[in-house]
Amino acid sequence: MQELSGISLKVMRKKNSKRKDKPWIQYIKQHIRHYIETVFSSITCVFPKSIHAVTYEGFLLKVEAFIFAFTLKSAFIE
């Protein structure tokens, strides 16, 4: 990803890691992760418990439709 789009991924280290991150890097990682988890949570709350699809393409179509519906819903609410 770094070569293609200039995005470098930084993983959160485990709590008992011997090579701990610096405190400000840990704070940035935690803040970004919290934002991403909040967005995914708000998207998945619109999804049903199960998605019935016969083919893989049908499954992807339904997931795209749910994400599109979420986008429309959040655009009109805000």
N, C-alpha and C positions, 0 to 999 in steps of 0.2 A: 504494500500500500504506500510505503514511503516513496518508492520510485515513481509510481504512476500518478498519485494524487497529492503527494507531499504531506500525507497524514501519518504521524507516528503514534503508535499505540503504546500506552503505558499501562501495565497490569497492576492491580492493587496487590500488595504483598500480604501474606498471611500474618496473623497477629504474632505468632511465635517465630517469625523469620529472623535469621541471624544477621542478615543484611537489611536493616530497616531503612525506609525512605526518610529523607529529611522532613521535618514537620510541615513545612510549607508545601512540599510536593504531595505529602499525604493528604493535606487539607484540600488541595486542588482536585486530586483524584476522587476523594470522598464527595466533594461538592458536585462534580460532574456526574458521578455515578448515581447520586441521589436524584438529580434532574432526569437522567435517562430512565431510571426505574419508575419515576412518577409518570413520565410520558407513556411508557409501555403499560403501566397499570391503567391509565385512563383509556388507552386504546383497547385493551383486552376486556375492560368491563362492558364494552358494547358488544363483544363477541358472545355468541351463545355457548352453552356448555360443550356441545359437540357440533361438528360440521359434517353433514352427510354429503359425500361426493363419491361418485363412481370412478372417476378418472383423476389423475394428478392435475391435469389442466383445469378440470372443473373445480377442484379444491383451490387452486391458485386464483381462479376467477372469483370464487366466493370470498376468499381472504382479501383480494383487491377491492371487492365491493364493500366489505365491512370497513376497510381503511378509508375508502372514499366517502362512505356515509359518516364516519367519524369526523373527517375533515370538514364536510358540509355542516355537520352539527356544531362543531366547535367554531366555525366561521360565523354562524348566525347567532350563537350565544354571546360571543364576545363582541 
